[in-house]
Every structure is written in C-alpha cells, then in structure tokens.
C-alpha cells in the first residue's frame, strides 16, 4: 500500500489532467481528482472532495493538493468529516509540480509526511543571488559525479524522481549547486544528455542520498 493523493481544483479539467500527468510517473499510486462543482461549473464541491477522501481511505495516509484559496477551505472542511482526520495532510504546494513530486515520492514508498514534504519542496529553488548550499553547509559528507545517459536529459520525470526520493531522506543535497529536493530547481539546470551532475550531500543520509541519485542517473531513469 502507498500514500494516496487527492487533487482539489476549481476546474474539473485541471484536476483530471494533473492527475493523469502524475499517474504516468507513479502508476501504483491512487490519485483521485476532485475538480469543479457538482453541476460542471468552475468552483469546488465539498461532496466531491469528501467522496474522493472516502475512496482513498484505507491507504497509508492521504495527501491533498489544491489550487486556489477557496479550494483549501473546501478541503479543510471535507477533512473534518473524516473518521480519522489526522491521516489526511494538506500540502502547501503548486498544484501540478507539487502533485508530480508527491506522486513520485509515494511511488518510492515515502510515508505521508515525506510525500507532503516532497510536494512542498518544489517551492525551495533558491533565487539566483542566494548563497549556495555548499557555502552555508561546509564540506560535503558525501559526493559523486554522474553523467546523464538518457536521451532527454533532465526533464520533468527525472527531476521529479530525484526530488521525490530525496525529500524522504534525512539529508541536504545539491545537484550542480541546486537544491536536490526541488523539482523546479532541477529542471532549471537545463542538463542534457552527456551532462555531468555533481551531487553533494550533508546529514545522516548523505551517502544514501548520493547513491540514490547516482542509481537513477546510471539507470537512465528507466528511459531510453
């Protein structure tokens, strides 16, 4: 069993599309869209969200992602009706990118807290003028260099796999100076096939984190 995901959007099409996209990267994860009103208009439906939460019950926790402010209110109201409201976590994350990162984390076996953190980590890409992780953390406790072998390089799927897996580890990780738990940040690297990813890590899971990224890269992220 894995953590399940519920997508709450003002648009039924957005919720369905985001869930379909995330499902391509996490085929074993239950992802339930709850978008639009009951009569097909733009808005949110308490009944739809409650039905999705009921359908997701029985999994190893539920993480909810929303689009706009009133969707958060609807989700919070629906959670109050759950038999075990503590098993449902609301992630403060961009809907599509956060959902993809959360789905990959859930597929990798992360618990509900780890899945929520993976979704929220997509916000963490530092501004260009911000100091790098290496400047603030000191010499890395583990490091490695890995050449991208998949044809498409660092696009959304590899970035989500790296960020989602690292979010569940007790380590601070950078990839070419970018926060390794930030899907958005990794995508901004623009690393194509043949590019070398320099991975540095700090913390109890530092070695495990570097090995995780190296394994993904060397396997081509499961892509041609």
Order of alpha helices (4+ residues) and beta strands (2+ residues): beta-alpha-beta-alpha-beta-alpha-beta-alpha-alpha-alpha-beta-alpha-beta-beta-alpha-beta-alpha
